[in-house]
């Protein structure tokens, strides 16, 4: 199938071509026709497989540029993900020539400035539920024309306080919009909560809960106190073009960053206690190539789209397979080879069998000697 067969306008097809996209990805083929028909859905596909365009293209097809009102809202759990979605929407508008205005509404920025931008009547709102709900409460964000609400990273948004905020937003909308939920995983609990918003929603999936076959999975057994030194050696040995290092906690991100800097390895860190400017600088540094390694906590890194990631390092091994899936999905995108390397204490090696059985993958134990990485069978893993 080519993009013209999706039923989107020629202007949107041309916009995709300008980004080097000539054929839709599986989730786009699965989701776009249904979403364009106005069907409410839970869209799931593995990370990096084109979910953002799978819902943006139908939104751009349904929004009336001549109507100076907000017609769709996209919600994300983190400022970084909301910013990425907004940038993709801006590129889609610019490349298609469609006069659809998108506005980013997230916390950590001046509310009065955002209120001023709302006076320009954007048709598409992208943001965090907290700031969007705040502006709805004070009646600065007018919502009578909202026809669609998209909830990205739904498996995270449909729990706890975020779910409560979503339900409050639902009550605040005078219309009955279409709801679309998007996630890299399918969870029964999330789907059940989603049905509170859209009882008749359908499941649209393409490879969710599956790990990209282009990723090679490697693990090292190491004592906790030696992890930083091993990470340093692995970064040197792999000579990765762009790498992500995952840790559990915010303070760990700072600690690992300081240790890598001690070894003269340029790194950036991204975690929940950073303010907006610090998070933006970290993202700019890794994307521009100023640094090749980004150390991130799980919460801060959910949904991040960083192109060209060749290696994902699990400095702290995730305790469940779903988190492993989210992390390693940052590499091996669009047919490129990726490597997922986990640093495990002897007590954590039990997780290997869990990942293998629940995700259908094979993890190879490895060692490093004189700057080279070897599997247990002594074959080099590069």
VOSEKE-76257 format. One line per 2 residues: number of its first residue (from 1); their letters; for each residue x, y negated, z negated of N, C-alpha, C. Coordinates in steps of 0.02 Angstrom, whole numbers, m for minus. Layout:
BEGIN
NUM	A	X/Y/Z/X/Y/Z/X/Y/Z  ...
// end
This chain:
BEGIN
1	XX	42/60/0/0/0/0/44/m62/0  24/m113/38/57/m177/33/12/m226/m4
3	XX	39/m285/m19/3/m332/m62/m62/m357/m30  m65/m361/36/m126/m385/68/m184/m339/56
5	XX	m171/m275/44/m224/m226/33/m254/m230/m37  m225/m272/m81/m252/m279/m148/m315/m322/m149
7	XX	m328/m358/m94/m387/m401/m92/m374/m472/m117  m311/m489/m131/m295/m556/m153/m287/m601/m92
9	XX	m287/m666/m102/m284/m714/m47/m216/m714/m13  m214/m739/48/m150/m745/84/m101/m789/47
11	XX	m128/m840/13/m84/m885/m25/m47/m848/m81  m83/m802/m114/m52/m764/m168/m4/m712/m140
13	XX	m21/m683/m83/25/m635/m50/90/m671/m33  85/m731/m6/145/m770/11/185/m788/m52
15	XX	150/m801/m107/184/m817/m170/225/m757/m193  197/m697/m186/233/m637/m205/294/m626/m160
17	XX	285/m639/m96/341/m631/m50/399/m677/m67  383/m737/m90/435/m784/m110/475/m759/m170
19	XX	445/m714/m209/480/m684/m266/509/m617/m248  508/m600/m183/537/m537/m160/493/m477/m172
21	XX	428/m488/m181/381/m432/m193/340/m420/m131  351/m362/m100/314/m346/m39/264/m289/m49
23	XX	273/m251/m103/228/m195/m117/210/m196/m191  147/m184/m207/126/m185/m277/152/m125/m315
25	XX	160/m133/m380/180/m78/m424/118/m38/m443  128/23/m467/70/67/m481/17/36/m525
27	XX	36/1/m579/m15/m27/m623/m52/m83/m588  m19/m118/m542/m52/m171/m504/m103/m142/m456
29	XX	m85/m87/m424/m133/m53/m379/m193/m27/m419  m180/m5/m479/m233/23/m521/m279/m31/m550
31	XX	m248/m86/m572/m286/m135/m611/m317/m192/m570  m281/m217/m520/m303/m278/m487/m372/m272/m456
33	XX	m388/m220/m418/m456/m216/m389/m511/m216/m443  m500/m181/m498/m550/m179/m551/m558/m246/m585
35	XX	m501/m278/m601/m505/m343/m635/m535/m397/m589  m521/m393/m525/m550/m441/m479/m626/m430/m473
37	XX	m649/m370/m487/m721/m356/m485/m755/m376/m550  m716/m403/m598/m745/m426/m661/m754/m373/m713
39	XX	m720/m317/m705/m727/m262/m752/m681/m274/m813  m708/m264/m872/m668/m270/m933/m627/m207/m942
41	XX	m564/m215/m963/m519/m157/m962/m465/m162/m1015  m438/m103/m1030/m377/m97/m1070/m323/m72/m1023
43	XX	m277/m116/m1005/m226/m102/m955/m162/m81/m990  m137/m23/m973/m76/1/m1005/m27/29/m954
45	XX	35/12/m962/89/37/m921/154/23/m957  205/62/m943/269/54/m978/298/m15/m966
47	XX	339/m36/m1011/370/m102/m1008/408/m113/m943  400/m172/m914/436/m190/m854/405/m165/m789
49	XX	343/m142/m792/311/m114/m732/259/m159/m701  262/m225/m716/221/m272/m679/152/m287/m708
51	XX	144/m279/m774/78/m290/m804/57/m364/m800  105/m410/m808/87/m481/m808/54/m501/m743
53	XX	83/m483/m686/52/m499/m622/m12/m459/m612  m18/m402/m644/m79/m361/m637/m140/m398/m663
55	XX	m131/m443/m711/m189/m483/m733/m186/m555/m709  m125/m582/m695/m122/m651/m670/m152/m658/m600
57	XX	m139/m611/m557/m165/m616/m489/m242/m617/m488  m276/m573/m525/m349/m579/m528/m372/m645/m559
59	XX	m336/m669/m609/m355/m733/m639/m350/m790/m588  m295/m792/m551/m286/m844/m500/m338/m837/m445
61	XX	m362/m777/m434/m414/m767/m383/m482/m790/m407  m492/m789/m472/m558/m807/m499/m564/m880/m521
63	XX	m508/m911/m536/m510/m981/m560/m528/m1028/m503  m572/m1074/m517/m591/m1125/m468/m548/m1187/m478
65	XX	m502/m1202/m433/m458/m1260/m443/m496/m1326/m443  m555/m1327/m413/m593/m1389/m410/m630/m1404/m476
67	XX	m632/m1355/m521/m666/m1364/m584/m616/m1384/m638  m620/m1446/m662/m571/m1471/m711/m586/m1449/m782
69	XX	m589/m1385/m793/m603/m1357/m859/m561/m1294/m869  m547/m1280/m933/m513/m1218/m949/m559/m1160/m933
71	XX	m534/m1114/m891/m576/m1058/m868/m550/m990/m891  m488/m988/m915/m459/m924/m938/m408/m938/m993
73	XX	m404/m892/m1039/m355/m896/m1094/m314/m831/m1095  m248/m838/m1099/m203/m781/m1108/m170/m788/m1176
75	XX	m175/m737/m1217/m147/m740/m1285/m91/m689/m1293  m38/m709/m1328/20/m666/m1339/41/m671/m1412
77	XX	73/m619/m1440/90/m620/m1511/152/m661/m1529  194/m677/m1480/254/m716/m1494/259/m776/m1447
79	XX	294/m827/m1471/303/m887/m1430/342/m871/m1367  393/m827/m1373/434/m811/m1315/393/m777/m1260
81	XX	352/m729/m1280/311/m695/m1229/261/m743/m1198  230/m785/m1238/183/m835/m1211/219/m881/m1161
83	XX	280/m901/m1178/319/m945/m1133/335/m909/m1068  352/m845/m1071/367/m807/m1010/306/m802/m965
85	XX	249/m788/m995/187/m783/m956/171/m850/m923  179/m903/m961/167/m970/m935/213/m986/m876
87	XX	277/m968/m883/324/m980/m828/305/m940/m766  283/m879/m775/260/m839/m718/199/m870/m685
89	XX	154/m897/m726/95/m931/m699/115/m994/m660  163/m1031/m686/187/m1091/m651/217/m1072/m584
91	XX	258/m1019/m583/288/m998/m519/235/m975/m469  185/m940/m494/131/m916/m451/93/m975/m421
93	XX	81/m1026/m461/47/m1085/m435/89/m1123/m385  153/m1131/m401/198/m1168/m357/208/m1132/m291
95	XX	220/m1067/m294/234/m1028/m234/172/m1017/m190  113/m1017/m221/52/m1007/m182/23/m1072/m155
97	XX	42/m1127/m187/12/m1191/m167/m57/m1202/m196  m81/m1157/m237/m147/m1164/m268/m142/m1215/m325
99	XX	m186/m1266/m326/m182/m1318/m377/m212/m1296/m444  m185/m1243/m471/m209/m1217/m535/m158/m1237/m588
101	XX	m182/m1274/m638/m138/m1300/m690/m139/m1253/m751  m79/m1237/m775/m72/m1194/m834/m41/m1235/m890
103	XX	m66/m1226/m951/m40/m1261/m1009/m21/m1212/m1063  39/m1221/m1091/64/m1178/m1144/46/m1209/m1212
105	XX	12/m1171/m1254/m7/m1194/m1321/20/m1146/m1373  75/m1165/m1405/105/m1123/m1457/123/m1166/m1517
107	XX	133/m1134/m1573/153/m1170/m1633/226/m1192/m1628  246/m1232/m1677/314/m1257/m1677/325/m1316/m1630
109	XX	272/m1339/m1598/277/m1397/m1554/225/m1449/m1577  234/m1510/m1553/192/m1565/m1575/119/m1556/m1552
111	XX	74/m1553/m1600/4/m1542/m1585/m26/m1601/m1546  m8/m1662/m1566/m36/m1720/m1531/m15/m1721/m1458
113	XX	47/m1700/m1444/69/m1698/m1374/29/m1646/m1335  14/m1590/m1366/m26/m1539/m1333/m97/m1565/m1320
115	XX	m124/m1601/m1368/m191/m1630/m1359/m191/m1678/m1299  m138/m1717/m1292/m133/m1762/m1235/m131/m1723/m1169
117	XX	m95/m1668/m1168/m90/m1627/m1107/m157/m1595/m1091  m198/m1581/m1142/m264/m1552/m1129/m309/m1600/m1091
119	XX	m294/m1665/m1097/m334/m1715/m1061/m325/m1711/m986  m272/m1675/m964/m261/m1666/m892/m302/m1608/m864
121	XX	m343/m1578/m906/m391/m1526/m886/m359/m1465/m853  m315/m1430/m889/m287/m1368/m860/m340/m1314/m855
123	XX	m336/m1274/m802/m384/m1220/m793/m363/m1156/m830  m298/m1149/m843/m272/m1089/m875/m235/m1108/m939
125	XX	m254/m1076/m994/m221/m1086/m1058/m182/m1024/m1076  m118/m1033/m1092/m75/m978/m1115/m48/m996/m1183
127	XX	m54/m952/m1232/m29/m972/m1296/m33/m919/m1350  m18/m942/m1411/m24/m901/m1471/m93/m911/m1500
129	XX	m121/m859/m1530/m188/m863/m1556/m195/m916/m1610  m141/m926/m1650/m144/m975/m1703/m155/m1046/m1677
131	XX	m115/m1067/m1629/m121/m1135/m1603/m185/m1143/m1561  m201/m1093/m1521/m262/m1097/m1480/m323/m1104/m1526
133	XX	m326/m1063/m1578/m383/m1066/m1624/m386/m1132/m1661  m328/m1158/m1679/m325/m1223/m1713/m356/m1278/m1670
135	XX	m339/m1278/m1605/m364/m1330/m1561/m438/m1319/m1544  m461/m1258/m1545/m533/m1244/m1536/m571/m1269/m1597
137	XX	m544/m1257/m1656/m578/m1278/m1718/m590/m1353/m1720  m539/m1392/m1698/m545/m1465/m1701/m576/m1493/m1637
139	XX	m600/m1447/m1595/m637/m1464/m1534/m595/m1504/m1483  m530/m1493/m1484/m487/m1525/m1434/m478/m1479/m1374
141	XX	m484/m1415/m1384/m483/m1367/m1328/m556/m1348/m1315  m582/m1371/m1259/m651/m1358/m1241/m657/m1289/m1209
143	XX	m703/m1249/m1234/m706/m1179/m1210/m773/m1158/m1180  m818/m1203/m1161/m882/m1179/m1134/m877/m1145/m1066
145	XX	m822/m1156/m1030/m814/m1127/m963/m766/m1068/m962  m745/m1044/m1020/m698/m988/m1022/m733/m925/m995
147	XX	m706/m897/m941/m736/m838/m911/m698/m774/m926  m633/m781/m944/m591/m723/m957/m542/m737/m1013
149	XX	m534/m689/m1057/m483/m692/m1109/m439/m630/m1102  m374/m641/m1093/m325/m586/m1088/m285/m583/m1153
151	XX	m281/m524/m1182/m243/m514/m1243/m183/m470/m1226  m124/m501/m1222/m64/m463/m1205/m33/m434/m1269
153	XX	7/m380/m1261/33/m343/m1318/m24/m325/m1366  m77/m297/m1338/m138/m285/m1377/m127/m239/m1436
155	XX	m80/m192/m1429/m68/m146/m1485/m44/m182/m1547  m16/m241/m1538/5/m282/m1595/m48/m333/m1615
157	XX	m84/m359/m1566/m133/m412/m1579/m196/m386/m1613  m211/m322/m1604/m274/m295/m1629/m268/m265/m1699
159	XX	m228/m298/m1741/m219/m274/m1810/m210/m334/m1856  m230/m327/m1918/m216/m376/m1970/m243/m446/m1956
161	XX	m203/m495/m1973/m224/m565/m1967/m236/m585/m1894  m196/m558/m1849/m205/m575/m1778/m274/m552/m1754
163	XX	m295/m492/m1775/m361/m468/m1757/m416/m513/m1786  m408/m533/m1848/m456/m578/m1879/m462/m644/m1840
165	XX	m406/m669/m1817/m406/m731/m1778/m440/m721/m1711  m428/m663/m1680/m461/m648/m1617/m537/m645/m1625
167	XX	m559/m615/m1679/m631/m610/m1692/m661/m679/m1704  m623/m722/m1738/m647/m791/m1748/m652/m828/m1681
169	XX	m603/m818/m1637/m606/m849/m1571/m666/m823/m1533  m679/m759/m1537/m737/m730/m1502/m801/m764/m1524
171	XX	m808/m776/m1589/m868/m809/m1615/m872/m882/m1593  m814/m913/m1581/m812/m984/m1562/m828/m996/m1489
173	XX	m824/m943/m1448/m838/m951/m1377/m913/m950/m1365  m940/m1003/m1336/m1013/m1005/m1325/m1035/m959/m1269
175	XX	m989/m941/m1226/m1005/m896/m1170/m987/m824/m1190  m1000/m777/m1146/m980/m707/m1156/m927/m691/m1104
177	XX	m863/m708/m1118/m811/m698/m1067/m795/m625/m1058  m761/m611/m1003/m733/m544/m993/m668/m539/m1034
179	XX	m659/m481/m1066/m599/m470/m1106/m555/m418/m1072  m490/m435/m1069/m440/m389/m1041/m385/m380/m1093
181	XX	m369/m318/m1109/m317/m303/m1157/m259/m268/m1120  m198/m287/m1138/m139/m263/m1102/m88/m238/m1152
183	XX	m58/m180/m1137/m9/m152/m1183/36/m102/m1147  95/m90/m1177/140/m39/m1150/121/31/m1175
185	XX	79/33/m1226/60/98/m1254/m16/102/m1262  m41/162/m1264/m112/174/m1277/m119/202/m1347
187	XX	m157/168/m1389/m169/192/m1457/m244/193/m1470  m267/247/m1500/m339/252/m1513/m364/196/m1558
189	XX	m323/178/m1608/m345/126/m1654/m353/59/m1618  m306/43/m1573/m310/m20/m1536/m369/m20/m1489
191	XX	m380/37/m1455/m436/41/m1408/m502/34/m1446  m507/63/m1505/m568/57/m1544/m582/m15/m1563
193	XX	m529/m51/m1583/m538/m122/m1600/m556/m162/m1538  m527/m146/m1481/m541/m182/m1419/m614/m177/m1400
195	XX	m644/m120/m1416/m715/m111/m1399/m762/m156/m1440  m736/m186/m1493/m776/m236/m1529/m787/m298/m1486
197	XX	m741/m309/m1439/m745/m366/m1394/m778/m347/m1328  m764/m287/m1306/m789/m265/m1240/m810/m191/m1246
199	XX	m872/m179/m1268/m894/m110/m1281/m889/m64/m1220  m895/m93/m1160/m895/m51/m1100/m828/m51/m1064
201	XX	m775/m72/m1097/m711/m76/m1062/m688/m8/m1037  m650/m9/m983/m623/52/m955/m547/54/m966
203	XX	m518/113/m963/m446/121/m970/m414/122/m901  m365/78/m891/m327/76/m829/m253/86/m848
205	XX	m224/140/m826/m155/154/m848/m113/179/m790  m48/170/m799/1/196/m751/67/204/m787
207	XX	77/263/m816/140/277/m848/148/250/m918  93/232/m951/100/210/m1021/119/269/m1064
209	XX	151/255/m1120/175/307/m1166/226/353/m1134  256/331/m1078/308/370/m1046/371/328/m1040
211	XX	427/360/m1046/491/324/m1040/514/328/m967  538/272/m942/564/267/m874/617/322/m862
213	XX	608/362/m810/658/415/m796/726/389/m775  731/325/m759/796/296/m739/839/276/m799
215	XX	817/294/m859/855/277/m919/890/339/m946  956/333/m959/994/388/m990/997/375/m1065
217	XX	984/427/m1105/979/419/m1178/1038/453/m1212  1074/414/m1252/1135/436/m1284/1132/418/m1359
219	XX	1160/460/m1401/1164/440/m1472/1232/459/m1502  1252/420/m1552/1314/430/m1588/1297/441/m1662
221	XX	1331/487/m1693/1323/497/m1765/1377/457/m1801  1357/413/m1846/1404/367/m1877/1378/347/m1946
223	XX	1424/338/m1992/1404/314/m2058/1383/240/m2053  1337/220/m2096/1311/152/m2093/1367/100/m2095
225	XX	1416/111/m2139/1469/61/m2147/1513/53/m2085  1510/102/m2040/1553/100/m1980/1515/79/m1917
227	XX	1451/62/m1924/1411/47/m1865/1437/m15/m1827  1455/m67/m1863/1477/m128/m1829/1539/m116/m1788
229	XX	1587/m79/m1816/1648/m64/m1778/1632/m21/m1717  1587/27/m1724/1568/69/m1667/1533/28/m1614
231	XX	1488/m16/m1634/1454/m59/m1586/1503/m101/m1546  1552/m128/m1582/1603/m168/m1549/1639/m127/m1496
233	XX	1658/m66/m1513/1693/m22/m1465/1649/m3/m1406  1585/9/m1419/1539/28/m1366/1527/m30/m1317
235	XX	1520/m90/m1344/1510/m148/m1301/1570/m156/m1254  1630/m147/m1282/1690/m152/m1240/1692/m95/m1189
237	XX	1676/m35/m1210/1682/24/m1167/1631/24/m1110  1570/2/m1124/1518/3/m1072/1524/m55/m1024
239	XX	1556/m110/m1047/1563/m170/m1005/1496/m189/m975  1445/m189/m1017/1377/m201/m994/1369/m272/m966
241	XX	1330/m278/m914/1317/m343/m884/1273/m385/m930  1225/m352/m961/1180/m386/m1008/1153/m333/m1055
243	XX	1158/m345/m1120/1139/m293/m1169/1096/m322/m1224  1051/m280/m1249/1010/m297/m1307/1029/m250/m1364
245	XX	1037/m278/m1423/1051/m239/m1483/993/m249/m1531  960/m194/m1550/902/m198/m1593/919/m180/m1665
247	XX	895/m222/m1711/902/m209/m1783/832/m214/m1814  826/m190/m1875/761/m190/m1908/741/m258/m1936
249	XX	788/m291/m1968/771/m351/m2007/807/m413/m1982  776/m471/m1998/805/m535/m1978/876/m544/m2003
251	XX	887/m528/m2067/953/m539/m2097/1005/m494/m2064  983/m435/m2040/1030/m390/m2007/1053/m420/m1940
253	XX	1008/m454/m1905/1027/m486/m1842/1082/m536/m1853  1076/m576/m1906/1127/m626/m1920/1193/m593/m1941
255	XX	1187/m540/m1980/1248/m506/m2003/1286/m473/m1945  1250/m438/m1902/1282/m405/m1845/1312/m458/m1798
257	XX	1276/m513/m1789/1302/m567/m1746/1369/m593/m1773  1372/m604/m1839/1434/m630/m1867/1492/m581/m1860
259	XX	1477/m516/m1865/1529/m466/m1857/1554/m462/m1785  1508/m468/m1737/1529/m466/m1666/1571/m528/m1650
261	XX	1551/m584/m1678/1590/m646/m1666/1660/m639/m1696  1665/m604/m1752/1730/m592/m1782/1775/m553/m1734
263	XX	1743/m509/m1694/1780/m469/m1644/1787/m507/m1578  1770/m571/m1577/1775/m614/m1517/1729/m590/m1461
265	XX	1671/m564/m1479/1620/m545/m1430/1566/m599/m1430  1557/m636/m1376/1505/m688/m1374/1435/m657/m1377
267	XX	1397/m675/m1428/1330/m648/m1437/1282/m703/m1457  1218/m688/m1449/1164/m731/m1475/1119/m686/m1517
269	XX	1082/m717/m1563/1035/m677/m1602/966/m709/m1600  916/m666/m1606/846/m687/m1600/807/m651/m1655
271	XX	778/m691/m1700/737/m660/m1752/685/m709/m1778  642/m684/m1821/583/m721/m1841/595/m785/m1881
273	XX	652/m792/m1914/663/m852/m1954/694/m909/m1914  713/m896/m1851/738/m949/m1808/681/m997/m1790
275	XX	698/m1061/m1785/647/m1108/m1761/644/m1104/m1685  598/m1142/m1656/586/m1137/m1584/648/m1153/m1543
277	XX	685/m1205/m1562/743/m1225/m1523/798/m1172/m1526  807/m1142/m1584/858/m1089/m1591/839/m1028/m1549
279	XX	775/m1010/m1549/753/m953/m1509/762/m967/m1434  744/m1029/m1415/751/m1047/m1344/825/m1046/m1323
281	XX	869/m1071/m1366/940/m1070/m1349/966/m998/m1341  944/m953/m1384/965/m883/m1380/943/m853/m1313
283	XX	880/m867/m1294/854/m840/m1231/890/m871/m1171  902/m936/m1174/937/m969/m1119/1008/m942/m1111
285	XX	1041/m929/m1168/1110/m905/m1166/1115/m836/m1134  1069/m791/m1152/1072/m723/m1124/1051/m723/m1051
287	XX	1002/m763/m1033/978/m764/m964/1028/m797/m917  1063/m848/m941/1111/m883/m899/1177/m846/m893
289	XX	1188/m798/m937/1251/m762/m937/1304/m793/m981  1286/m845/m1018/1334/m875/m1064/1356/m824/m1116
291	XX	1309/m782/m1137/1326/m724/m1178/1297/m663/m1144  1327/m606/m1156/1302/m544/m1124/1267/m498/m1173
293	XX	1266/m518/m1237/1236/m476/m1288/1188/m517/m1330  1127/m492/m1336/1076/m524/m1378/1058/m475/m1434
295	XX	1065/m497/m1496/1047/m457/m1554/978/m479/m1578  931/m433/m1581/862/m452/m1594/828/m406/m1644
297	XX	784/m434/m1684/741/m394/m1726/681/m371/m1685  648/m318/m1707/592/m291/m1669/537/m343/m1658
299	XX	519/m379/m1710/463/m426/m1705/478/m480/m1654  539/m507/m1657/557/m562/m1612/560/m539/m1539
301	XX	577/m477/m1527/591/m454/m1459/532/m423/m1423  475/m415/m1457/419/m382/m1424/397/m422/m1362
303	XX	393/m388/m1306/367/m418/m1245/417/m460/m1206  478/m467/m1231/526/m508/m1195/543/m479/m1127
305	XX	548/m521/m1078/567/m501/m1011/634/m532/m994  687/m493/m1000/754/m517/m985/780/m474/m927
307	XX	788/m505/m870/809/m467/m811/882/m447/m815  896/m389/m786/966/m367/m780/994/m335/m842
309	XX	952/m313/m889/978/m279/m949/1001/m209/m929  1065/m196/m938/1093/m131/m919/1096/m83/m977
311	XX	1102/m109/m1038/1109/m66/m1097/1065/m92/m1154  1032/m45/m1188/996/m59/m1250/1030/m19/m1305
313	XX	1052/m54/m1358/1083/m21/m1415/1035/m22/m1474  1020/35/m1500/981/40/m1563/1031/42/m1620
315	XX	1049/m17/m1645/1094/m20/m1703/1060/13/m1763  996/m2/m1771/954/33/m1820/905/75/m1780
317	XX	906/140/m1790/861/184/m1753/789/174/m1775  743/164/m1728/672/156/m1747/644/219/m1777
319	XX	601/213/m1826/574/272/m1861/519/307/m1823  489/273/m1773/437/307/m1735/450/300/m1660
321	XX	421/346/m1623/435/350/m1551/408/291/m1512  352/263/m1535/323/206/m1501/372/147/m1499
323	XX	405/134/m1555/453/79/m1557/514/94/m1513  535/157/m1511/589/176/m1466/569/161/m1394
325	XX	507/179/m1376/482/167/m1309/484/93/m1292  461/50/m1338/461/m22/m1325/532/m49/m1316
327	XX	577/m26/m1358/646/m51/m1354/680/m32/m1289  681/32/m1274/720/55/m1216/688/32/m1151
329	XX	625/13/m1153/593/m11/m1092/620/m76/m1066  667/m106/m1103/697/m169/m1080/750/m157/m1027
331	XX	771/m95/m1018/822/m80/m968/794/m31/m917  833/m19/m864/811/28/m812/751/4/m773
333	XX	745/m61/m762/686/m87/m729/694/m88/m653  637/m82/m619/634/m88/m546/684/m42/m511
335	XX	690/19/m537/733/68/m505/805/65/m523  826/17/m564/896/12/m584/912/63/m639
337	XX	974/83/m643/995/130/m695/1002/93/m761  977/123/m815/982/94/m880/1009/144/m931
339	XX	1035/118/m986/1064/161/m1038/1036/140/m1106  1012/189/m1143/988/178/m1211/1035/214/m1258
341	XX	1069/177/m1301/1121/205/m1345/1101/193/m1418  1092/246/m1455/1070/241/m1525/1127/259/m1573
343	XX	1134/218/m1625/1183/231/m1677/1146/260/m1737  1159/322/m1754/1121/357/m1805/1166/383/m1861
345	XX	1143/372/m1922/1177/404/m1978/1161/479/m1976  1200/520/m2011/1184/591/m2012/1112/605/m2034
347	XX	1085/564/m2079/1017/575/m2102/965/557/m2048  984/512/m2003/937/489/m1952/934/534/m1891
349	XX	980/581/m1885/981/622/m1824/918/664/m1817  879/672/m1870/816/708/m1864/768/673/m1815
351	XX	779/608/m1806/737/570/m1760/747/590/m1687  805/619/m1672/818/640/m1603/765/689/m1580
353	XX	751/739/m1621/701/789/m1601/632/757/m1593  617/707/m1635/552/673/m1631/546/635/m1565
355	XX	597/596/m1547/595/560/m1483/587/609/m1425  625/663/m1428/624/711/m1372/556/744/m1365
357	XX	527/765/m1420/463/801/m1416/405/755/m1400  405/694/m1429/349/649/m1420/352/609/m1355
359	XX	412/598/m1329/421/557/m1269/442/598/m1208  457/661/m1218/477/702/m1161/543/682/m1130
361	XX	591/665/m1172/657/644/m1148/711/688/m1178  772/680/m1155/829/717/m1181/882/667/m1204
363	XX	901/671/m1268/955/629/m1294/1019/670/m1298  1073/641/m1274/1138/675/m1272/1183/646/m1327
365	XX	1209/689/m1369/1256/665/m1419/1322/648/m1385  1353/593/m1406/1414/570/m1373/1466/549/m1424
367	XX	1526/538/m1399/1582/515/m1440/1622/465/m1399  1663/427/m1432/1705/379/m1397/1777/390/m1416
369	XX	1820/390/m1364/1891/402/m1376/1931/361/m1326  1976/320/m1352/2020/279/m1310/1981/238/m1259
371	XX	1925/210/m1282/1886/166/m1239/1841/201/m1190  1836/267/m1193/1792/305/m1148/1739/341/m1188
373	XX	1680/345/m1159/1623/379/m1192/1615/448/m1161  1611/498/m1204/1604/567/m1181/1542/599/m1212
375	XX	1510/642/m1173/1456/682/m1202/1487/739/m1241  1446/776/m1276/1471/833/m1315/1505/884/m1270
377	XX	1486/885/m1206/1517/932/m1159/1580/903/m1126  1602/844/m1154/1664/813/m1131/1657/782/m1061
379	XX	1597/770/m1037/1589/735/m973/1580/661/m987  1610/620/m946/1610/549/m959/1541/521/m945
381	XX	1517/478/m990/1455/441/m980/1473/368/m972  1462/341/m915/1483/272/m902/1425/224/m906
// end
